[in-house]
Amino acid sequence: MSEVQSPCIRQCALNEEQVCTGCYRSRGEIARWSRASEDEQKEIVLNALKRSDTQRR
């Protein structure tokens, strides 16, 4: 069983949309991470990557 690596970079700060400016996960995604299935974790990582791309434009 492979383990999905957490996108956390230990620079946690939530913005006004309740999204971490370090890893780009939402507050809910951060809270769910440890209980999420591998597929759910992969989805969270993909959502975070999409948010980071949007923020960097």
mmCIF entry with sequence, helices, sheets and N, C-alpha, C, O atoms, coordinates in Angstrom:
data_MODEL
# 
_entry.id   MODEL 
# 
_entity.id                         1 
_entity.type                       polymer 
_entity.pdbx_number_of_molecules   1 
# 
_entity_poly.entity_id                      1 
_entity_poly.type                           'polypeptide(L)' 
_entity_poly.nstd_linkage                   no 
_entity_poly.nstd_monomer                   no 
_entity_poly.pdbx_seq_one_letter_code       MSEVQSPCIRQCALNEEQVCTGCYRSRGEIARWSRASEDEQKEIVLNALKRSDTQRR 
_entity_poly.pdbx_seq_one_letter_code_can   MSEVQSPCIRQCALNEEQVCTGCYRSRGEIARWSRASEDEQKEIVLNALKRSDTQRR 
_entity_poly.pdbx_strand_id                 A 
# 
loop_
_entity_poly_seq.entity_id 
_entity_poly_seq.num 
_entity_poly_seq.mon_id 
_entity_poly_seq.hetero 
1 1  MET n 
1 2  SER n 
1 3  GLU n 
1 4  VAL n 
1 5  GLN n 
1 6  SER n 
1 7  PRO n 
1 8  CYS n 
1 9  ILE n 
1 10 ARG n 
1 11 GLN n 
1 12 CYS n 
1 13 ALA n 
1 14 LEU n 
1 15 ASN n 
1 16 GLU n 
1 17 GLU n 
1 18 GLN n 
1 19 VAL n 
1 20 CYS n 
1 21 THR n 
1 22 GLY n 
1 23 CYS n 
1 24 TYR n 
1 25 ARG n 
1 26 SER n 
1 27 ARG n 
1 28 GLY n 
1 29 GLU n 
1 30 ILE n 
1 31 ALA n 
1 32 ARG n 
1 33 TRP n 
1 34 SER n 
1 35 ARG n 
1 36 ALA n 
1 37 SER n 
1 38 GLU n 
1 39 ASP n 
1 40 GLU n 
1 41 GLN n 
1 42 LYS n 
1 43 GLU n 
1 44 ILE n 
1 45 VAL n 
1 46 LEU n 
1 47 ASN n 
1 48 ALA n 
1 49 LEU n 
1 50 LYS n 
1 51 ARG n 
1 52 SER n 
1 53 ASP n 
1 54 THR n 
1 55 GLN n 
1 56 ARG n 
1 57 ARG n 
# 
_struct_asym.id          A 
_struct_asym.entity_id   1 
# 
loop_
_struct_conf.conf_type_id 
_struct_conf.id 
_struct_conf.pdbx_PDB_helix_id 
_struct_conf.beg_label_comp_id 
_struct_conf.beg_label_asym_id 
_struct_conf.beg_label_seq_id 
_struct_conf.pdbx_beg_PDB_ins_code 
_struct_conf.end_label_comp_id 
_struct_conf.end_label_asym_id 
_struct_conf.end_label_seq_id 
_struct_conf.pdbx_end_PDB_ins_code 
_struct_conf.beg_auth_comp_id 
_struct_conf.beg_auth_asym_id 
_struct_conf.beg_auth_seq_id 
_struct_conf.end_auth_comp_id 
_struct_conf.end_auth_asym_id 
_struct_conf.end_auth_seq_id 
_struct_conf.pdbx_PDB_helix_class 
_struct_conf.details 
_struct_conf.pdbx_PDB_helix_length 
HELX_P HELX_P1 AA1 ARG A 27 ? ARG A 32 ? ARG A 27 ARG A 32 1 ? 6  
HELX_P HELX_P2 AA2 TRP A 33 ? ARG A 35 ? TRP A 33 ARG A 35 5 ? 3  
HELX_P HELX_P3 AA3 GLU A 38 ? GLN A 55 ? GLU A 38 GLN A 55 1 ? 18 
# 
_struct_conf_type.id          HELX_P 
_struct_conf_type.criteria    ? 
_struct_conf_type.reference   ? 
# 
loop_
_atom_site.group_PDB 
_atom_site.id 
_atom_site.type_symbol 
_atom_site.label_atom_id 
_atom_site.label_alt_id 
_atom_site.label_comp_id 
_atom_site.label_asym_id 
_atom_site.label_entity_id 
_atom_site.label_seq_id 
_atom_site.pdbx_PDB_ins_code 
_atom_site.Cartn_x 
_atom_site.Cartn_y 
_atom_site.Cartn_z 
_atom_site.occupancy 
_atom_site.B_iso_or_equiv 
_atom_site.pdbx_formal_charge 
_atom_site.auth_seq_id 
_atom_site.auth_comp_id 
_atom_site.auth_asym_id 
_atom_site.auth_atom_id 
_atom_site.pdbx_PDB_model_num 
ATOM 1   N N  . MET A 1 1  ? 0.852   -1.191 0.000   1.00 0.00 ? 1  MET A N  1 
ATOM 2   C CA . MET A 1 1  ? 0.000   0.000  0.000   1.00 0.00 ? 1  MET A CA 1 
ATOM 3   C C  . MET A 1 1  ? 0.889   1.244  0.000   1.00 0.00 ? 1  MET A C  1 
ATOM 4   O O  . MET A 1 1  ? 1.717   1.423  0.893   1.00 0.00 ? 1  MET A O  1 
ATOM 5   N N  . SER A 1 2  ? 0.715   2.082  -0.986  1.00 0.00 ? 2  SER A N  1 
ATOM 6   C CA . SER A 1 2  ? 1.506   3.313  -1.040  1.00 0.00 ? 2  SER A CA 1 
ATOM 7   C C  . SER A 1 2  ? 0.844   4.385  -0.192  1.00 0.00 ? 2  SER A C  1 
ATOM 8   O O  . SER A 1 2  ? -0.372  4.397  -0.005  1.00 0.00 ? 2  SER A O  1 
ATOM 9   N N  . GLU A 1 3  ? 1.662   5.270  0.307   1.00 0.00 ? 3  GLU A N  1 
ATOM 10  C CA . GLU A 1 3  ? 1.162   6.342  1.155   1.00 0.00 ? 3  GLU A CA 1 
ATOM 11  C C  . GLU A 1 3  ? 1.273   7.661  0.407   1.00 0.00 ? 3  GLU A C  1 
ATOM 12  O O  . GLU A 1 3  ? 2.319   7.971  -0.163  1.00 0.00 ? 3  GLU A O  1 
ATOM 13  N N  . VAL A 1 4  ? 0.204   8.431  0.409   1.00 0.00 ? 4  VAL A N  1 
ATOM 14  C CA . VAL A 1 4  ? 0.205   9.734  -0.242  1.00 0.00 ? 4  VAL A CA 1 
ATOM 15  C C  . VAL A 1 4  ? 0.914   10.711 0.687   1.00 0.00 ? 4  VAL A C  1 
ATOM 16  O O  . VAL A 1 4  ? 0.581   10.811 1.867   1.00 0.00 ? 4  VAL A O  1 
ATOM 17  N N  . GLN A 1 5  ? 1.877   11.419 0.155   1.00 0.00 ? 5  GLN A N  1 
ATOM 18  C CA . GLN A 1 5  ? 2.649   12.385 0.933   1.00 0.00 ? 5  GLN A CA 1 
ATOM 19  C C  . GLN A 1 5  ? 1.816   13.644 1.178   1.00 0.00 ? 5  GLN A C  1 
ATOM 20  O O  . GLN A 1 5  ? 1.237   14.201 0.246   1.00 0.00 ? 5  GLN A O  1 
ATOM 21  N N  . SER A 1 6  ? 1.761   14.074 2.401   1.00 0.00 ? 6  SER A N  1 
ATOM 22  C CA . SER A 1 6  ? 1.049   15.303 2.737   1.00 0.00 ? 6  SER A CA 1 
ATOM 23  C C  . SER A 1 6  ? 1.727   16.490 2.056   1.00 0.00 ? 6  SER A C  1 
ATOM 24  O O  . SER A 1 6  ? 2.955   16.561 2.015   1.00 0.00 ? 6  SER A O  1 
ATOM 25  N N  . PRO A 1 7  ? 0.936   17.423 1.520   1.00 0.00 ? 7  PRO A N  1 
ATOM 26  C CA . PRO A 1 7  ? 1.524   18.603 0.881   1.00 0.00 ? 7  PRO A CA 1 
ATOM 27  C C  . PRO A 1 7  ? 1.967   19.672 1.888   1.00 0.00 ? 7  PRO A C  1 
ATOM 28  O O  . PRO A 1 7  ? 2.467   20.723 1.488   1.00 0.00 ? 7  PRO A O  1 
ATOM 29  N N  . CYS A 1 8  ? 1.790   19.416 3.171   1.00 0.00 ? 8  CYS A N  1 
ATOM 30  C CA . CYS A 1 8  ? 2.143   20.398 4.197   1.00 0.00 ? 8  CYS A CA 1 
ATOM 31  C C  . CYS A 1 8  ? 3.630   20.729 4.140   1.00 0.00 ? 8  CYS A C  1 
ATOM 32  O O  . CYS A 1 8  ? 4.472   19.834 4.083   1.00 0.00 ? 8  CYS A O  1 
ATOM 33  N N  . ILE A 1 9  ? 3.948   22.035 4.155   1.00 0.00 ? 9  ILE A N  1 
ATOM 34  C CA . ILE A 1 9  ? 5.346   22.480 4.163   1.00 0.00 ? 9  ILE A CA 1 
ATOM 35  C C  . ILE A 1 9  ? 5.669   23.233 5.446   1.00 0.00 ? 9  ILE A C  1 
ATOM 36  O O  . ILE A 1 9  ? 6.681   23.929 5.523   1.00 0.00 ? 9  ILE A O  1 
ATOM 37  N N  . ARG A 1 10 ? 4.815   23.098 6.447   1.00 0.00 ? 10 ARG A N  1 
ATOM 38  C CA . ARG A 1 10 ? 5.019   23.696 7.772   1.00 0.00 ? 10 ARG A CA 1 
ATOM 39  C C  . ARG A 1 10 ? 5.102   25.226 7.735   1.00 0.00 ? 10 ARG A C  1 
ATOM 40  O O  . ARG A 1 10 ? 5.831   25.837 8.516   1.00 0.00 ? 10 ARG A O  1 
ATOM 41  N N  . GLN A 1 11 ? 4.354   25.825 6.826   1.00 0.00 ? 11 GLN A N  1 
ATOM 42  C CA . GLN A 1 11 ? 4.229   27.280 6.764   1.00 0.00 ? 11 GLN A CA 1 
ATOM 43  C C  . GLN A 1 11 ? 2.740   27.605 6.761   1.00 0.00 ? 11 GLN A C  1 
ATOM 44  O O  . GLN A 1 11 ? 2.207   28.192 5.819   1.00 0.00 ? 11 GLN A O  1 
ATOM 45  N N  . CYS A 1 12 ? 2.100   27.207 7.837   1.00 0.00 ? 12 CYS A N  1 
ATOM 46  C CA . CYS A 1 12 ? 0.645   27.250 7.928   1.00 0.00 ? 12 CYS A CA 1 
ATOM 47  C C  . CYS A 1 12 ? 0.120   28.648 8.249   1.00 0.00 ? 12 CYS A C  1 
ATOM 48  O O  . CYS A 1 12 ? 0.529   29.277 9.225   1.00 0.00 ? 12 CYS A O  1 
ATOM 49  N N  . ALA A 1 13 ? -0.783  29.108 7.413   1.00 0.00 ? 13 ALA A N  1 
ATOM 50  C CA . ALA A 1 13 ? -1.501  30.360 7.633   1.00 0.00 ? 13 ALA A CA 1 
ATOM 51  C C  . ALA A 1 13 ? -2.726  30.325 6.732   1.00 0.00 ? 13 ALA A C  1 
ATOM 52  O O  . ALA A 1 13 ? -2.602  30.147 5.520   1.00 0.00 ? 13 ALA A O  1 
ATOM 53  N N  . LEU A 1 14 ? -3.905  30.492 7.313   1.00 0.00 ? 14 LEU A N  1 
ATOM 54  C CA . LEU A 1 14 ? -5.122  30.489 6.519   1.00 0.00 ? 14 LEU A CA 1 
ATOM 55  C C  . LEU A 1 14 ? -5.426  31.890 6.005   1.00 0.00 ? 14 LEU A C  1 
ATOM 56  O O  . LEU A 1 14 ? -5.315  32.871 6.740   1.00 0.00 ? 14 LEU A O  1 
ATOM 57  N N  . ASN A 1 15 ? -5.810  31.972 4.734   1.00 0.00 ? 15 ASN A N  1 
ATOM 58  C CA . ASN A 1 15 ? -6.203  33.260 4.166   1.00 0.00 ? 15 ASN A CA 1 
ATOM 59  C C  . ASN A 1 15 ? -7.691  33.491 4.416   1.00 0.00 ? 15 ASN A C  1 
ATOM 60  O O  . ASN A 1 15 ? -8.331  32.712 5.122   1.00 0.00 ? 15 ASN A O  1 
ATOM 61  N N  . GLU A 1 16 ? -8.235  34.543 3.848   1.00 0.00 ? 16 GLU A N  1 
ATOM 62  C CA . GLU A 1 16 ? -9.639  34.888 4.084   1.00 0.00 ? 16 GLU A CA 1 
ATOM 63  C C  . GLU A 1 16 ? -10.617 33.842 3.531   1.00 0.00 ? 16 GLU A C  1 
ATOM 64  O O  . GLU A 1 16 ? -11.773 33.798 3.954   1.00 0.00 ? 16 GLU A O  1 
ATOM 65  N N  . GLU A 1 17 ? -10.164 33.000 2.589   1.00 0.00 ? 17 GLU A N  1 
ATOM 66  C CA . GLU A 1 17 ? -11.010 31.921 2.066   1.00 0.00 ? 17 GLU A CA 1 
ATOM 67  C C  . GLU A 1 17 ? -10.819 30.623 2.851   1.00 0.00 ? 17 GLU A C  1 
ATOM 68  O O  . GLU A 1 17 ? -11.330 29.577 2.449   1.00 0.00 ? 17 GLU A O  1 
ATOM 69  N N  . GLN A 1 18 ? -10.087 30.681 3.969   1.00 0.00 ? 18 GLN A N  1 
ATOM 70  C CA . GLN A 1 18 ? -9.808  29.508 4.801   1.00 0.00 ? 18 GLN A CA 1 
ATOM 71  C C  . GLN A 1 18 ? -8.998  28.456 4.049   1.00 0.00 ? 18 GLN A C  1 
ATOM 72  O O  . GLN A 1 18 ? -9.224  27.254 4.195   1.00 0.00 ? 18 GLN A O  1 
ATOM 73  N N  . VAL A 1 19 ? -8.038  28.936 3.233   1.00 0.00 ? 19 VAL A N  1 
ATOM 74  C CA . VAL A 1 19 ? -7.108  28.074 2.507   1.00 0.00 ? 19 VAL A CA 1 
ATOM 75  C C  . VAL A 1 19 ? -5.708  28.388 3.011   1.00 0.00 ? 19 VAL A C  1 
ATOM 76  O O  . VAL A 1 19 ? -5.338  29.553 3.156   1.00 0.00 ? 19 VAL A O  1 
ATOM 77  N N  . CYS A 1 20 ? -4.933  27.342 3.278   1.00 0.00 ? 20 CYS A N  1 
ATOM 78  C CA . CYS A 1 20 ? -3.569  27.528 3.768   1.00 0.00 ? 20 CYS A CA 1 
ATOM 79  C C  . CYS A 1 20 ? -2.697  28.136 2.676   1.00 0.00 ? 20 CYS A C  1 
ATOM 80  O O  . CYS A 1 20 ? -2.687  27.651 1.544   1.00 0.00 ? 20 CYS A O  1 
ATOM 81  N N  . THR A 1 21 ? -1.975  29.183 3.008   1.00 0.00 ? 21 THR A N  1 
ATOM 82  C CA . THR A 1 21 ? -1.106  29.838 2.032   1.00 0.00 ? 21 THR A CA 1 
ATOM 83  C C  . THR A 1 21 ? 0.218   29.086 1.856   1.00 0.00 ? 21 THR A C  1 
ATOM 84  O O  . THR A 1 21 ? 1.027   29.454 1.005   1.00 0.00 ? 21 THR A O  1 
ATOM 85  N N  . GLY A 1 22 ? 0.442   28.046 2.646   1.00 0.00 ? 22 GLY A N  1 
ATOM 86  C CA . GLY A 1 22 ? 1.641   27.224 2.505   1.00 0.00 ? 22 GLY A CA 1 
ATOM 87  C C  . GLY A 1 22 ? 1.420   26.025 1.588   1.00 0.00 ? 22 GLY A C  1 
ATOM 88  O O  . GLY A 1 22 ? 2.205   25.783 0.671   1.00 0.00 ? 22 GLY A O  1 
ATOM 89  N N  . CYS A 1 23 ? 0.341   25.274 1.842   1.00 0.00 ? 23 CYS A N  1 
ATOM 90  C CA . CYS A 1 23 ? 0.098   24.047 1.072   1.00 0.00 ? 23 CYS A CA 1 
ATOM 91  C C  . CYS A 1 23 ? -1.128  24.126 0.162   1.00 0.00 ? 23 CYS A C  1 
ATOM 92  O O  . CYS A 1 23 ? -1.345  23.235 -0.659  1.00 0.00 ? 23 CYS A O  1 
ATOM 93  N N  . TYR A 1 24 ? -1.920  25.168 0.297   1.00 0.00 ? 24 TYR A N  1 
ATOM 94  C CA . TYR A 1 24 ? -3.104  25.416 -0.525  1.00 0.00 ? 24 TYR A CA 1 
ATOM 95  C C  . TYR A 1 24 ? -4.242  24.428 -0.294  1.00 0.00 ? 24 TYR A C  1 
ATOM 96  O O  . TYR A 1 24 ? -5.115  24.276 -1.148  1.00 0.00 ? 24 TYR A O  1 
ATOM 97  N N  . ARG A 1 25 ? -4.238  23.753 0.864   1.00 0.00 ? 25 ARG A N  1 
ATOM 98  C CA . ARG A 1 25 ? -5.393  22.929 1.215   1.00 0.00 ? 25 ARG A CA 1 
ATOM 99  C C  . ARG A 1 25 ? -6.388  23.794 1.978   1.00 0.00 ? 25 ARG A C  1 
ATOM 100 O O  . ARG A 1 25 ? -6.013  24.738 2.673   1.00 0.00 ? 25 ARG A O  1 
ATOM 101 N N  . SER A 1 26 ? -7.663  23.451 1.832   1.00 0.00 ? 26 SER A N  1 
ATOM 102 C CA . SER A 1 26 ? -8.687  24.167 2.582   1.00 0.00 ? 26 SER A CA 1 
ATOM 103 C C  . SER A 1 26 ? -8.653  23.708 4.029   1.00 0.00 ? 26 SER A C  1 
ATOM 104 O O  . SER A 1 26 ? -8.066  22.674 4.349   1.00 0.00 ? 26 SER A O  1 
ATOM 105 N N  . ARG A 1 27 ? -9.278  24.473 4.889   1.00 0.00 ? 27 ARG A N  1 
ATOM 106 C CA . ARG A 1 27 ? -9.336  24.122 6.310   1.00 0.00 ? 27 ARG A CA 1 
ATOM 107 C C  . ARG A 1 27 ? -9.958  22.732 6.491   1.00 0.00 ? 27 ARG A C  1 
ATOM 108 O O  . ARG A 1 27 ? -9.476  21.928 7.288   1.00 0.00 ? 27 ARG A O  1 
ATOM 109 N N  . GLY A 1 28 ? -11.016 22.465 5.755   1.00 0.00 ? 28 GLY A N  1 
ATOM 110 C CA . GLY A 1 28 ? -11.675 21.162 5.827   1.00 0.00 ? 28 GLY A CA 1 
ATOM 111 C C  . GLY A 1 28 ? -10.785 20.028 5.344   1.00 0.00 ? 28 GLY A C  1 
ATOM 112 O O  . GLY A 1 28 ? -10.776 18.946 5.931   1.00 0.00 ? 28 GLY A O  1 
ATOM 113 N N  . GLU A 1 29 ? -10.041 20.273 4.278   1.00 0.00 ? 29 GLU A N  1 
ATOM 114 C CA . GLU A 1 29 ? -9.140  19.242 3.756   1.00 0.00 ? 29 GLU A CA 1 
ATOM 115 C C  . GLU A 1 29 ? -8.025  18.930 4.758   1.00 0.00 ? 29 GLU A C  1 
ATOM 116 O O  . GLU A 1 29 ? -7.634  17.774 4.925   1.00 0.00 ? 29 GLU A O  1 
ATOM 117 N N  . ILE A 1 30 ? -7.525  19.960 5.413   1.00 0.00 ? 30 ILE A N  1 
ATOM 118 C CA . ILE A 1 30 ? -6.482  19.764 6.427   1.00 0.00 ? 30 ILE A CA 1 
ATOM 119 C C  . ILE A 1 30 ? -7.038  18.905 7.566   1.00 0.00 ? 30 ILE A C  1 
ATOM 120 O O  . ILE A 1 30 ? -6.377  17.973 8.025   1.00 0.00 ? 30 ILE A O  1 
ATOM 121 N N  . ALA A 1 31 ? -8.243  19.219 8.012   1.00 0.00 ? 31 ALA A N  1 
ATOM 122 C CA . ALA A 1 31 ? -8.863  18.487 9.112   1.00 0.00 ? 31 ALA A CA 1 
ATOM 123 C C  . ALA A 1 31 ? -9.150  17.033 8.743   1.00 0.00 ? 31 ALA A C  1 
ATOM 124 O O  . ALA A 1 31 ? -9.043  16.146 9.591   1.00 0.00 ? 31 ALA A O  1 
ATOM 125 N N  . ARG A 1 32 ? -9.511  16.784 7.494   1.00 0.00 ? 32 ARG A N  1 
ATOM 126 C CA . ARG A 1 32 ? -9.871  15.444 7.023   1.00 0.00 ? 32 ARG A CA 1 
ATOM 127 C C  . ARG A 1 32 ? -8.671  14.570 6.696   1.00 0.00 ? 32 ARG A C  1 
ATOM 128 O O  . ARG A 1 32 ? -8.798  13.346 6.659   1.00 0.00 ? 32 ARG A O  1 
ATOM 129 N N  . TRP A 1 33 ? -7.518  15.165 6.460   1.00 0.00 ? 33 TRP A N  1 
ATOM 130 C CA . TRP A 1 33 ? -6.367  14.462 5.896   1.00 0.00 ? 33 TRP A CA 1 
ATOM 131 C C  . TRP A 1 33 ? -6.070  13.122 6.582   1.00 0.00 ? 33 TRP A C  1 
ATOM 132 O O  . TRP A 1 33 ? -5.950  12.106 5.899   1.00 0.00 ? 33 TRP A O  1 
ATOM 133 N N  . SER A 1 34 ? -5.954  13.098 7.867   1.00 0.00 ? 34 SER A N  1 
ATOM 134 C CA . SER A 1 34 ? -5.526  11.873 8.562   1.00 0.00 ? 34 SER A CA 1 
ATOM 135 C C  . SER A 1 34 ? -6.563  10.754 8.497   1.00 0.00 ? 34 SER A C  1 
ATOM 136 O O  . SER A 1 34 ? -6.221  9.586  8.679   1.00 0.00 ? 34 SER A O  1 
ATOM 137 N N  . ARG A 1 35 ? -7.818  11.095 8.240   1.00 0.00 ? 35 ARG A N  1 
ATOM 138 C CA . ARG A 1 35 ? -8.880  10.091 8.151   1.00 0.00 ? 35 ARG A CA 1 
ATOM 139 C C  . ARG A 1 35 ? -9.268  9.766  6.715   1.00 0.00 ? 35 ARG A C  1 
ATOM 140 O O  . ARG A 1 35 ? -10.071 8.864  6.477   1.00 0.00 ? 35 ARG A O  1 
ATOM 141 N N  . ALA A 1 36 ? -8.709  10.487 5.765   1.00 0.00 ? 36 ALA A N  1 
ATOM 142 C CA . ALA A 1 36 ? -9.077  10.315 4.359   1.00 0.00 ? 36 ALA A CA 1 
ATOM 143 C C  . ALA A 1 36 ? -8.451  9.048  3.782   1.00 0.00 ? 36 ALA A C  1 
ATOM 144 O O  . ALA A 1 36 ? -7.354  8.643  4.167   1.00 0.00 ? 36 ALA A O  1 
ATOM 145 N N  . SER A 1 37 ? -9.173  8.437  2.854   1.00 0.00 ? 37 SER A N  1 
ATOM 146 C CA . SER A 1 37 ? -8.624  7.277  2.147   1.00 0.00 ? 37 SER A CA 1 
ATOM 147 C C  . SER A 1 37 ? -7.515  7.755  1.211   1.00 0.00 ? 37 SER A C  1 
ATOM 148 O O  . SER A 1 37 ? -7.347  8.956  0.998   1.00 0.00 ? 37 SER A O  1 
ATOM 149 N N  . GLU A 1 38 ? -6.773  6.825  0.667   1.00 0.00 ? 38 GLU A N  1 
ATOM 150 C CA . GLU A 1 38 ? -5.701  7.177  -0.267  1.00 0.00 ? 38 GLU A CA 1 
ATOM 151 C C  . GLU A 1 38 ? -6.251  7.946  -1.471  1.00 0.00 ? 38 GLU A C  1 
ATOM 152 O O  . GLU A 1 38 ? -5.651  8.928  -1.908  1.00 0.00 ? 38 GLU A O  1 
ATOM 153 N N  . ASP A 1 39 ? -7.384  7.501  -2.001  1.00 0.00 ? 39 ASP A N  1 
ATOM 154 C CA . ASP A 1 39 ? -7.996  8.196  -3.143  1.00 0.00 ? 39 ASP A CA 1 
ATOM 155 C C  . ASP A 1 39 ? -8.423  9.616  -2.767  1.00 0.00 ? 39 ASP A C  1 
ATOM 156 O O  . ASP A 1 39 ? -8.245  10.554 -3.544  1.00 0.00 ? 39 ASP A O  1 
ATOM 157 N N  . GLU A 1 40 ? -8.987  9.761  -1.566  1.00 0.00 ? 40 GLU A N  1 
ATOM 158 C CA . GLU A 1 40 ? -9.387  11.097 -1.108  1.00 0.00 ? 40 GLU A CA 1 
ATOM 159 C C  . GLU A 1 40 ? -8.158  11.995 -0.931  1.00 0.00 ? 40 GLU A C  1 
ATOM 160 O O  . GLU A 1 40 ? -8.194  13.174 -1.284  1.00 0.00 ? 40 GLU A O  1 
ATOM 161 N N  . GLN A 1 41 ? -7.083  11.443 -0.390  1.00 0.00 ? 41 GLN A N  1 
ATOM 162 C CA . GLN A 1 41 ? -5.851  12.222 -0.230  1.00 0.00 ? 41 GLN A CA 1 
ATOM 163 C C  . GLN A 1 41 ? -5.300  12.673 -1.583  1.00 0.00 ? 41 GLN A C  1 
ATOM 164 O O  . GLN A 1 41 ? -4.837  13.805 -1.726  1.00 0.00 ? 41 GLN A O  1 
ATOM 165 N N  . LYS A 1 42 ? -5.353  11.784 -2.569  1.00 0.00 ? 42 LYS A N  1 
ATOM 166 C CA . LYS A 1 42 ? -4.902  12.152 -3.926  1.00 0.00 ? 42 LYS A CA 1 
ATOM 167 C C  . LYS A 1 42 ? -5.743  13.301 -4.478  1.00 0.00 ? 42 LYS A C  1 
ATOM 168 O O  . LYS A 1 42 ? -5.218  14.220 -5.106  1.00 0.00 ? 42 LYS A O  1 
ATOM 169 N N  . GLU A 1 43 ? -7.049  13.241 -4.237  1.00 0.00 ? 43 GLU A N  1 
ATOM 170 C CA . GLU A 1 43 ? -7.947  14.303 -4.693  1.00 0.00 ? 43 GLU A CA 1 
ATOM 171 C C  . GLU A 1 43 ? -7.625  15.626 -3.986  1.00 0.00 ? 43 GLU A C  1 
ATOM 172 O O  . GLU A 1 43 ? -7.625  16.685 -4.614  1.00 0.00 ? 43 GLU A O  1 
ATOM 173 N N  . ILE A 1 44 ? -7.354  15.560 -2.689  1.00 0.00 ? 44 ILE A N  1 
ATOM 174 C CA . ILE A 1 44 ? -6.995  16.757 -1.926  1.00 0.00 ? 44 ILE A CA 1 
ATOM 175 C C  . ILE A 1 44 ? -5.724  17.377 -2.490  1.00 0.00 ? 44 ILE A C  1 
ATOM 176 O O  . ILE A 1 44 ? -5.645  18.594 -2.662  1.00 0.00 ? 44 ILE A O  1 
ATOM 177 N N  . VAL A 1 45 ? -4.726  16.538 -2.780  1.00 0.00 ? 45 VAL A N  1 
ATOM 178 C CA . VAL A 1 45 ? -3.465  17.042 -3.341  1.00 0.00 ? 45 VAL A CA 1 
ATOM 179 C C  . VAL A 1 45 ? -3.710  17.703 -4.697  1.00 0.00 ? 45 VAL A C  1 
ATOM 180 O O  . VAL A 1 45 ? -3.161  18.770 -4.972  1.00 0.00 ? 45 VAL A O  1 
ATOM 181 N N  . LEU A 1 46 ? -4.525  17.082 -5.542  1.00 0.00 ? 46 LEU A N  1 
ATOM 182 C CA . LEU A 1 46 ? -4.831  17.671 -6.853  1.00 0.00 ? 46 LEU A CA 1 
ATOM 183 C C  . LEU A 1 46 ? -5.545  19.016 -6.711  1.00 0.00 ? 46 LEU A C  1 
ATOM 184 O O  . LEU A 1 46 ? -5.233  19.968 -7.427  1.00 0.00 ? 46 LEU A O  1 
ATOM 185 N N  . ASN A 1 47 ? -6.505  19.089 -5.782  1.00 0.00 ? 47 ASN A N  1 
ATOM 186 C CA . ASN A 1 47 ? -7.210  20.348 -5.544  1.00 0.00 ? 47 ASN A CA 1 
ATOM 187 C C  . ASN A 1 47 ? -6.244  21.431 -5.060  1.00 0.00 ? 47 ASN A C  1 
ATOM 188 O O  . ASN A 1 47 ? -6.341  22.587 -5.471  1.00 0.00 ? 47 ASN A O  1 
ATOM 189 N N  . ALA A 1 48 ? -5.315  21.047 -4.185  1.00 0.00 ? 48 ALA A N  1 
ATOM 190 C CA . ALA A 1 48 ? -4.327  22.004 -3.679  1.00 0.00 ? 48 ALA A CA 1 
ATOM 191 C C  . ALA A 1 48 ? -3.425  22.501 -4.807  1.00 0.00 ? 48 ALA A C  1 
ATOM 192 O O  . ALA A 1 48 ? -3.105  23.688 -4.870  1.00 0.00 ? 48 ALA A O  1 
ATOM 193 N N  . LEU A 1 49 ? -3.017  21.601 -5.692  1.00 0.00 ? 49 LEU A N  1 
ATOM 194 C CA . LEU A 1 49 ? -2.180  22.004 -6.831  1.00 0.00 ? 49 LEU A CA 1 
ATOM 195 C C  . LEU A 1 49 ? -2.919  22.975 -7.745  1.00 0.00 ? 49 LEU A C  1 
ATOM 196 O O  . LEU A 1 49 ? -2.331  23.939 -8.236  1.00 0.00 ? 49 LEU A O  1 
ATOM 197 N N  . LYS A 1 50 ? -4.207  22.724 -7.975  1.00 0.00 ? 50 LYS A N  1 
ATOM 198 C CA . LYS A 1 50 ? -5.010  23.632 -8.803  1.00 0.00 ? 50 LYS A CA 1 
ATOM 199 C C  . LYS A 1 50 ? -5.102  25.008 -8.155  1.00 0.00 ? 50 LYS A C  1 
ATOM 200 O O  . LYS A 1 50 ? -4.993  26.026 -8.838  1.00 0.00 ? 50 LYS A O  1 
ATOM 201 N N  . ARG A 1 51 ? -5.302  25.044 -6.832  1.00 0.00 ? 51 ARG A N  1 
ATOM 202 C CA . ARG A 1 51 ? -5.374  26.318 -6.125  1.00 0.00 ? 51 ARG A CA 1 
ATOM 203 C C  . ARG A 1 51 ? -4.038  27.057 -6.198  1.00 0.00 ? 51 ARG A C  1 
ATOM 204 O O  . ARG A 1 51 ? -4.004  28.273 -6.389  1.00 0.00 ? 51 ARG A O  1 
ATOM 205 N N  . SER A 1 52 ? -2.945  26.318 -6.047  1.00 0.00 ? 52 SER A N  1 
ATOM 206 C CA . SER A 1 52 ? -1.633  26.987 -6.074  1.00 0.00 ? 52 SER A CA 1 
ATOM 207 C C  . SER A 1 52 ? -1.372  27.570 -7.456  1.00 0.00 ? 52 SER A C  1 
ATOM 208 O O  . SER A 1 52 ? -0.805  28.657 -7.566  1.00 0.00 ? 52 SER A O  1 
ATOM 209 N N  . ASP A 1 53 ? -1.773  26.871 -8.508  1.00 0.00 ? 53 ASP A N  1 
ATOM 210 C CA . ASP A 1 53 ? -1.610  27.399 -9.873  1.00 0.00 ? 53 ASP A CA 1 
ATOM 211 C C  . ASP A 1 53 ? -2.412  28.674 -10.057 1.00 0.00 ? 53 ASP A C  1 
ATOM 212 O O  . ASP A 1 53 ? -1.931  29.628 -10.668 1.00 0.00 ? 53 ASP A O  1 
ATOM 213 N N  . THR A 1 54 ? -3.629  28.698 -9.535  1.00 0.00 ? 54 THR A N  1 
ATOM 214 C CA . THR A 1 54 ? -4.497  29.868 -9.641  1.00 0.00 ? 54 THR A CA 1 
ATOM 215 C C  . THR A 1 54 ? -3.898  31.054 -8.878  1.00 0.00 ? 54 THR A C  1 
ATOM 216 O O  . THR A 1 54 ? -3.940  32.183 -9.366  1.00 0.00 ? 54 THR A O  1 
ATOM 217 N N  . GLN A 1 55 ? -3.347  30.811 -7.696  1.00 0.00 ? 55 GLN A N  1 
ATOM 218 C CA . GLN A 1 55 ? -2.773  31.877 -6.856  1.00 0.00 ? 55 GLN A CA 1 
ATOM 219 C C  . GLN A 1 55 ? -1.516  32.480 -7.468  1.00 0.00 ? 55 GLN A C  1 
ATOM 220 O O  . GLN A 1 55 ? -1.230  33.658 -7.249  1.00 0.00 ? 55 GLN A O  1 
ATOM 221 N N  . ARG A 1 56 ? -0.770  31.704 -8.221  1.00 0.00 ? 56 ARG A N  1 
ATOM 222 C CA . ARG A 1 56 ? 0.504   32.167 -8.774  1.00 0.00 ? 56 ARG A CA 1 
ATOM 223 C C  . ARG A 1 56 ? 0.350   32.915 -10.086 1.00 0.00 ? 56 ARG A C  1 
ATOM 224 O O  . ARG A 1 56 ? 1.329   33.449 -10.608 1.00 0.00 ? 56 ARG A O  1 
ATOM 225 N N  . ARG A 1 57 ? -0.848  32.965 -10.625 1.00 0.00 ? 57 ARG A N  1 
ATOM 226 C CA . ARG A 1 57 ? -1.069  33.681 -11.902 1.00 0.00 ? 57 ARG A CA 1 
ATOM 227 C C  . ARG A 1 57 ? -1.217  35.147 -11.680 1.00 0.00 ? 57 ARG A C  1 
ATOM 228 O O  . ARG A 1 57 ? -1.408  35.900 -12.635 1.00 0.00 ? 57 ARG A O  1 
# 
